[in-house]
């Protein structure tokens, strides 16, 4: 087994249980064991936290970007903009290297992701332009796009700059965290009409089950459309 000092969340435990169940199913199918020890309700899934569900309004997002422009860290605005337009995890963006960029293909390639699989992050036009400009002024010794100005060989620790930006934007105590930018991006994709499979290709969610929490958004939109266009006849 794998030992860890970290406290595992219910969702992480459920992922382990799913893998273990698949192993037992394989063993049953190949006659290694006679019965599946996890079937028939013997092992129940744990209740999963739906996560930090705060969605930014367009005004709040704009306020964050404006505040980021005045940050002591000049790359903060671009850092937030990448999060907002890719739906990536903060760790994925924090670890981006110049060698990951494929500006001609409008993507950044993540060879190292939380799920252990490579993924392409879509880069919208203004982000591509800012990345190209940042590349021209990068320190020669920096491999990281979002490098620490005091030590360009290392990635920037963004927490202090982010907290100052959030305060300047008037969003302290409003439940806004960096993960809110990923959640907002995924929410926008779902509400735009993208199906969960399409969203997963952008966001990097390992399974569609992990995106099920967003399905209700499409239902809400359907109800609103029906009320607006179909209720009057």
C-alpha positions in Angstrom: 0.0 0.0 0.0 0.9 3.6 -0.2 1.5 5.5 3.1 0.8 9.2 3.4 0.8 11.7 6.3 -1.9 13.7 4.5 -5.6 13.5 5.6 -7.4 11.9 2.7 -10.7 13.5 1.6 -13.8 11.4 1.1 -13.6 11.9 -2.7 -10.0 10.6 -2.7 -11.0 7.6 -0.7 -13.8 6.9 -3.1 -11.3 7.0 -6.0 -9.2 4.4 -4.2 -12.3 2.2 -3.6 -13.2 2.4 -7.3 -9.8 1.2 -8.3 -9.9 -1.6 -5.7 -13.4 -2.7 -6.9 -12.1 -2.9 -10.5 -9.3 -5.2 -9.4 -11.7 -7.5 -7.6 -14.0 -7.5 -10.7 -11.0 -8.5 -12.8 -10.2 -11.3 -10.3 -13.8 -12.6 -10.4 -13.9 -12.5 -14.2 -10.7 -14.6 -14.4 -11.6 -17.1 -11.8 -9.0 -16.0 -9.2 -11.7 -15.4 -6.6 -15.2 -16.7 -6.4 -17.0 -13.6 -5.0 -16.5 -9.9 -5.1 -16.0 -8.7 -1.5 -17.1 -5.2 -2.2 -20.4 -6.0 -3.9 -23.9 -6.1 -2.4 -23.4 -3.0 -0.3 -20.6 -4.5 1.8 -18.5 -1.4 1.2 -20.3 1.9 0.8 -19.0 5.0 -0.9 -18.4 8.0 1.4 -20.3 11.2 1.1 -18.3 13.6 -1.0 -18.0 17.3 -0.4 -19.3 19.2 -3.4 -16.3 21.5 -3.1 -15.9 25.2 -3.1 -18.8 26.3 -5.1 -18.2 30.0 -5.3 -18.7 31.3 -8.8 -17.4 34.8 -9.7 -19.6 37.3 -11.4 -18.2 39.1 -14.4 -17.8 42.2 -12.3 -15.9 40.4 -9.6 -13.6 38.8 -12.2 -12.9 42.3 -13.7 -12.2 43.7 -10.3 -9.7 41.0 -9.6 -7.9 41.6 -12.9 -7.8 45.4 -12.3 -6.4 44.9 -8.8 -3.8 42.5 -10.2 -2.5 45.2 -12.5 -1.4 47.1 -9.4 0.2 44.1 -7.8 3.9 44.2 -6.8 4.2 40.9 -8.8 3.9 42.0 -12.4 2.8 38.6 -13.6 -0.2 38.2 -11.4 -2.7 39.5 -13.9 -1.6 37.0 -16.5 -1.5 34.2 -13.9 -5.2 35.0 -13.0 -6.2 35.3 -16.7 -4.7 31.9 -17.5 -6.7 30.4 -14.6 -9.9 32.1 -15.8 -9.6 31.0 -19.4 -8.3 27.5 -19.1 -10.1 26.1 -16.0 -6.7 24.7 -15.0 -5.7 23.9 -11.4 -3.5 26.5 -9.7 -0.7 24.0 -9.4 -0.8 23.3 -13.1 -0.5 27.0 -14.0 2.1 27.6 -11.3 4.3 24.9 -12.8 4.0 26.0 -16.4 7.4 26.2 -18.2 8.3 28.1 -21.3 9.0 24.7 -23.0 5.3 23.8 -22.4 4.1 26.5 -24.7 2.9 25.8 -28.3 1.7 29.2 -29.2 1.4 28.3 -32.9 -1.1 25.6 -31.9 -2.7 27.9 -29.3 -2.1 25.5 -26.4 0.2 24.8 -23.5 1.0 21.1 -23.1 1.0 19.8 -19.5 3.1 16.7 -19.5 2.7 16.4 -15.7 -0.9 16.6 -14.3 -2.6 15.6 -11.1 -4.1 12.7 -13.0 -0.8 11.5 -14.4 -1.8 12.1 -18.0 -0.7 14.9 -20.4 -3.2 17.6 -21.3 -3.4 20.6 -23.6 -4.5 23.9 -22.1 -6.3 26.2 -24.6 -4.8 29.6 -24.8 -7.1 32.4 -25.9 -5.9 35.3 -28.1 -5.1 37.9 -25.3 -3.4 35.3 -23.2 -1.2 34.2 -26.2 -0.2 37.8 -26.8 0.7 38.4 -23.1 2.7 35.1 -23.0 4.6 36.1 -26.1 5.4 39.5 -24.6 6.4 37.9 -21.3 8.7 35.5 -23.2 10.6 38.4 -24.7 11.4 39.9 -21.3 12.0 36.7 -19.4 15.2 36.1 -17.4 17.5 33.8 -19.3 17.9 31.5 -16.3 14.2 31.0 -15.8 12.5 27.8 -17.0 9.2 28.8 -15.3 6.7 31.2 -16.9 5.5 32.3 -13.5 8.9 32.6 -11.9 9.9 34.1 -8.6 11.6 37.5 -9.4 13.9 37.0 -6.4 15.0 33.6 -7.7 14.0 33.1 -11.3 15.0 29.5 -11.3 12.0 28.7 -9.0 8.3 29.0 -9.6 6.6 31.9 -7.8 4.8 31.3 -4.5 1.6 33.2 -5.4 -0.3 33.2 -2.1 0.8 36.6 -0.7 0.2 38.4 -4.0 -3.1 36.7 -4.5 -4.4 37.6 -1.0 -3.3 41.3 -1.5 -5.1 41.3 -4.8 -8.3 39.8 -3.4 -8.3 42.4 -0.6 -7.7 45.3 -3.1 -10.6 43.9 -5.2 -12.9 44.1 -2.2 -13.5 40.4 -2.1 -12.1 39.5 1.3 -14.6 37.5 3.3 -16.6 36.7 0.2 -15.7 33.1 -0.1 -13.4 33.7 -3.1 -10.3 31.5 -3.4 -8.0 30.7 -6.3 -10.0 27.5 -6.9 -13.0 29.7 -7.5 -11.5 30.7 -10.9 -11.4 27.1 -12.0 -14.9 26.5 -10.8 -16.1 29.6 -12.6 -14.5 28.5 -15.8 -16.1 25.1 -15.7 -19.4 26.6 -14.8 -19.3 29.0 -17.8 -18.5 26.1 -20.1 -21.4 24.0 -18.9 -23.8 27.0 -19.1 -22.6 27.7 -22.6 -24.0 24.4 -23.7 -20.9 22.2 -23.7 -21.5 18.7 -22.6 -19.5 17.1 -19.7 -17.2 15.2 -22.0 -16.2 18.4 -23.8 -15.7 20.2 -20.5 -13.5 17.4 -19.2 -11.2 17.8 -22.1 -10.6 21.4 -21.1 -10.6 21.0 -17.3 -8.7 17.8 -17.0 -11.3 16.0 -14.7 -10.4 12.4 -14.7 -13.9 11.0 -14.8 -17.3 12.5 -15.9 -18.6 11.5 -12.4 -16.4 14.3 -11.0 -18.2 16.8 -13.2 -21.7 15.6 -12.3 -22.1 18.4 -9.7 -22.3 20.8 -12.7 -25.2 19.0 -14.5 -27.8 20.9 -12.5 -26.6 24.1 -14.2 -27.8 22.9 -17.6 -31.1 21.9 -16.1 -31.6 25.4 -14.6 -30.9 26.9 -18.0 -33.5 24.6 -19.6 -36.1 25.7 -17.0 -35.4 29.4 -17.6 -35.6 28.9 -21.4 -38.9 27.1 -21.0 -40.4 29.8 -18.7 -39.2 32.5 -21.1 -40.2 31.0 -24.5 -42.7 28.2 -23.9 -44.9 29.1 -21.0 -47.0 31.7 -22.9 -49.0 29.4 -25.2 
